[in-house]
């Protein structure tokens, strides 16, 4: 079941550098300029269900399993299309707006026009 789908509309000039720190930050197109520089911007979509541990985040052709969801991550996804995806495989987030993903050792290679999807197995 798909619970979120969006398309990347632009990539901030330092967004790919954030991947070196194992973080990918997404934000709706209306992100403040200083934040937009480090974000993958997209058009906000309806979050059809809260994101939960075990869900799959598809970044282009690669998918990652959610290992932890911060206490405000679902709220910020609904209102701002914003969260920080961390590729550490942690079972607890360090920041309330983070979503932890499995650590596969594969960095997503995203471009403008690629999709971000979140799905839940049935």
Rosetta blueprint (number, residue, H / E / L):
1 X L
2 X E
3 X E
4 X E
5 X E
6 X E
7 X E
8 X E
9 X E
10 X E
11 X E
12 X L
13 X L
14 X L
15 X H
16 X H
17 X H
18 X H
19 X H
20 X H
21 X H
22 X L
23 X E
24 X E
25 X E
26 X E
27 X E
28 X E
29 X L
30 X L
31 X L
32 X L
33 X H
34 X H
35 X H
36 X H
37 X L
38 X L
39 X E
40 X E
41 X E
42 X E
43 X L
44 X L
45 X L
46 X L
47 X L
48 X L
49 X L
50 X L
51 X L
52 X L
53 X L
54 X L
55 X L
56 X E
57 X E
58 X E
59 X E
60 X L
61 X L
62 X E
63 X E
64 X E
65 X E
66 X E
67 X E
68 X E
69 X E
70 X L
71 X L
72 X L
73 X H
74 X H
75 X H
76 X H
77 X H
78 X H
79 X H
80 X H
81 X L
82 X L
83 X E
84 X E
85 X E
86 X E
87 X L
88 X L
89 X L
90 X L
91 X L
92 X L
93 X L
94 X L
95 X L
96 X L
97 X L
98 X E
99 X E
100 X E
101 X E
102 X L
103 X L
104 X L
105 X L
106 X L
107 X L
108 X L
109 X L
110 X L
111 X L
112 X L
113 X L
114 X L
115 X E
116 X E
117 X E
118 X E
119 X E
120 X L
121 X L
122 X L
